[in-house]
Every structure is written in structure tokens, then in C-alpha cells.
């Protein structure tokens, strides 16, 4: 039985682990550069590593929301511009005991939604035009409740801070490896010092790539966990788990057939476009196996069975270690457990995370 404290502990542990790993990474890079350029200085290297890690985190916290806003091309709604959406969100935030977020619409035909910001009072809840067009009102309400769950849990703030660390390590690895190979290739003509520089850069590149993989997996684990907690919050807030089940199925399918586009805020979306495309593509490859009545079409029940089997496959389980979101069927399965509990009439919102 999970509790909200588990999510908070996971967020704190992820911040510590990612920052610690990134700090060690910076420390190693600084030591190698110092050793080659100015000599070994333990105290200076430690201070630079700690300061660098802190500055990176503060920088991402400061500019992260602006980057998300710019990259998604969202348009902020004025009061009264979309009364139904505004009233729906206002009603839900009052029930949730959180401030009213800013509302925005993304001019995108794909069905998606996301939340971002620095604090609960400055949070932004954005929905795609495609979501408003392709889902019914109950499904939209379920999606909105899911996003309000992220605001309630404050997990989007942690994701904003952490998401940049793996990316920085990746950039360093690519730059260092490229420079190392170039320097190493020219060392035969320029002497021993250039050869040492090339070797050091290659070591930095390899270490940076390992740090990228480890920190990325840690951030993705937190990203998947927070989605389950937000799904459970939505189910209890709307008292309609089936609404989110249906919404997730439509969103996953809708994203899978949409034109491929750069998902600049993948971990913030209610569903990752790239992951949705992979899920549906895997099912379509095995379509004949899941088409039980051989009519050439996967009906709702056949599709559910296909998603369930695919979610249990070794490939999906391995791939999910690097995924921003849990497989859609696992999310639907959680919602079904909550629905079954609600059908008995014996449930309490005080234990809404028991199925996570």
C-alpha cells in the first residue's frame, strides 16, 4: 500500500542521488582538467564541483518554465475565454485545496496536456487543442484532475529541476569524445602532450556518458512513479476512474497516428508521444496474433488483451527502464483496481494511493 509520503521520499531521494552523481561527475572532470592544466588541487576542485552543481540546479529552476513555455508554443487564456475549461479547473482546485493555476492552450492537434512551473501558486496547466476536440467532457475532466494531481504533489517542480542534469552530462560526453578523438588523431604529429590531452578527454567523455545513463534512469523512474500517483488522484477526485481509462486509451492511440513531432516536454505530458507510438506499433506488428475473431480489426477487448500481453513482454519491461511514463495498460490496470474498490462502496480518499 503506497502513501503520498513514498512519492515525496522518492522525489527527495532522486534530487539527492542525481545531484550527488552529477557533483561527483563534475568533480572528476575538474580534477582531470586540473591535473593536466594547472596541477592537482583537492579543495578547489571540490568547491568548484559543489558550486557548479548548485548553479546548474538554480539555473534550471529559474529558466526551466520559460523553456517549456517557449518550446511548446502555448497560448495563455484570458479570463472568460473558455468558460467551461475555467470553471472545471476552478471547481477541481477548490476541492483539492490548491491555488488556481494559469490556464493555457497549445495550438497542437495531438491529444495531450501538461503542468509546469516553479511553485504551486505560479503553476501552469496547459491542454492541447487536440485533447479538447477528440475527448468527451468526462475524459477531459479526468485528464485535468490528473494534471491537478501533479500540482497537488508538487512533483513537476522536481522534474523541472532534475531534467537538465542528464542532458548536461550527455552534452559533455559528446563534446569530450569528439574532441578526444580529434586530439588523439593529431597527437602523432604534435607530440606527447596532445596525446595525453586526447586520452583525458576520452576518459571524461566515457565517464560523462555513464553519468548520463545512470542519472537519466533515476529521473525516469521518478517520472513513471509520479504518473501513477497522479492517475490515482484523478480517479478519486472525479470519482470516475473509467473516464481516465478511456482518456488514456484515446490519447495513446491518437498520439500514435499523429505526424511525428519533436516532443520537447516529454516527461511533463500526460502521455509521451514517442512512447505511445512505440506501444501501438508493437501491437500492430503482432496484430494477427491478437485478432481473435479474424475480422482484420482489433476491437476494444482484443486491444486490451494485446496491451496487457505486450506490457508483460521482456522487451517492454527492459525498455520501460528508460521510459518517461508507465505502459498504458499498467496505468489502466491501476485505474481498474480503483474502480473495483469504488464499486463496492467501501473506499476512502484518505487512502487513495493504496493501489499504486
HELIX and SHEET records of a PDB file:
HELIX    1   1 UNK A    4  UNK A   37  1                                  34    
HELIX    2   2 UNK A   42  UNK A   72  1                                  31    
HELIX    3   3 UNK A   83  UNK A   96  1                                  14    
HELIX    4   4 UNK A  120  UNK A  122  5                                   3    
HELIX    5   5 UNK A  129  UNK A  134  1                                   6    
HELIX    6   6 UNK A  137  UNK A  153  1                                  17    
HELIX    7   7 UNK A  155  UNK A  190  1                                  36    
HELIX    8   8 UNK A  192  UNK A  238  1                                  47    
HELIX    9   9 UNK A  241  UNK A  257  1                                  17    
HELIX   10  10 UNK A  266  UNK A  268  5                                   3    
HELIX   11  11 UNK A  273  UNK A  285  1                                  13    
HELIX   12  12 UNK A  287  UNK A  290  1                                   4    
HELIX   13  13 UNK A  300  UNK A  311  1                                  12    
HELIX   14  14 UNK A  314  UNK A  319  1                                   6    
HELIX   15  15 UNK A  320  UNK A  322  5                                   3    
HELIX   16  16 UNK A  328  UNK A  343  1                                  16    
HELIX   17  17 UNK A  349  UNK A  351  5                                   3    
SHEET    1   A 4 UNK A  74  UNK A  76  0                                        
SHEET    2   A 4 UNK A 102  UNK A 106 -1                                        
SHEET    3   A 4 UNK A 124  UNK A 128  1                                        
SHEET    4   A 4 UNK A 113  UNK A 116 -1                                        
END                                                                             
